[in-house]
């Protein structure tokens, strides 16, 4: 087990908080209550031509994947999806949904 219970709980809270923000934003965009935010500023990368609601749904799906890995105590959580480099607790504390190291983030 890579993370102790306290760390896993803290990371899970961070994931859930991010999910709540994204879900609220998605519902507001779909209801026409809010203009689509600058997704790049939120760390959401959208392909050219992708609608904001599609990008938000994709981000929520990816977030759920990270949560499932964490809950299953899967060793892939907290590692780069490309090279398997450990992202480190400090980086995960800032962005528990991170799935790429700095070299592969862009």
N, C-alpha and C positions, 0 to 999 in steps of 0.2 A: 504494500500500500504506500503510494507516494506522498499522500497528504494525510495529516492527522484529522480527527473528527472536527475539531474547532476550525481548522483551515478549510475543510470541505464545506462546512456550514457557512462560513464567511463568503466563500466563492459562490456557493449556491444562492445566497442572498443577493449578491451582485448580479448574477445571471437573471434572477427573477425580477429585480428592479429594472434592469435594462429591458426585459421582456414586457413589463408593464408599460414603460414609456413608449416602446415601439407599438404595442397593441393599441394604446390610447391614440397615438398619432395616426395609425392606420384607420381606426374607426372615424376619426375626425376628418381625414382626407376623403374617405369613402362617403361620408355624410355631407361633404361639401362645406363643412364648418371651418376648415383650415386650409390654407394654401400649402402645397407641398413644400417642406423645408429643404434647405440645402442638404441633401443626403450625404454628400462628401464631407461636410462639416461634422456629421454625426458618425463618420467612419463607415458609412454604407457605400459600397462600390456598386454602381449600377452600370450595366452594359449600355452602350449607345442605343437609344430608341426605347429603352425600358421605361415603363410608366412608374411613377413614384410608388403607387400601391403595389406593383409587382416587386419592386426592390424592397419594400418594407416586409412583404410576405416572405420573400427569400431570406431576409435577415432574421425574421422570426423563426423560420424553419432551421436555419443554421444555429441559432441560439438554442433551440430545442435539442438539436443533435449534441451540442456541447453539454447541456444539462444531463442528458441521458448518459453520456460518457462519464461525467463526474459522479452521478448517482450510482452507476455500475462499478465505480472505482476502476474504470478502464484506464490503463497506462497511457493511452493516446491522448487523454485530456491533459492540456498544459504542454503539449508538444506540437511542433510545427507539422502541419499536414503534408508538407512537401519533403522535408529532410529529417523529421523526427527530433530536431534539436529541442532540448528542454527550454521552455520560455521563461522559467523562473518565477518564484512566488511574488517578487516585487512587481513584475510586469502583469501577472495575472491578478494581482490585487487592484491594479488600475483598470484592467480590461479582462475580466474573467472569461469573456467570450472570444478572446484572441485565438486564432487558429493558424497563424503563420509567424515565423521569426522575422526580424527586420530585413534580412536578406531576401525573403520571399514575399514580403508584404506588398510590394509595389508591383 
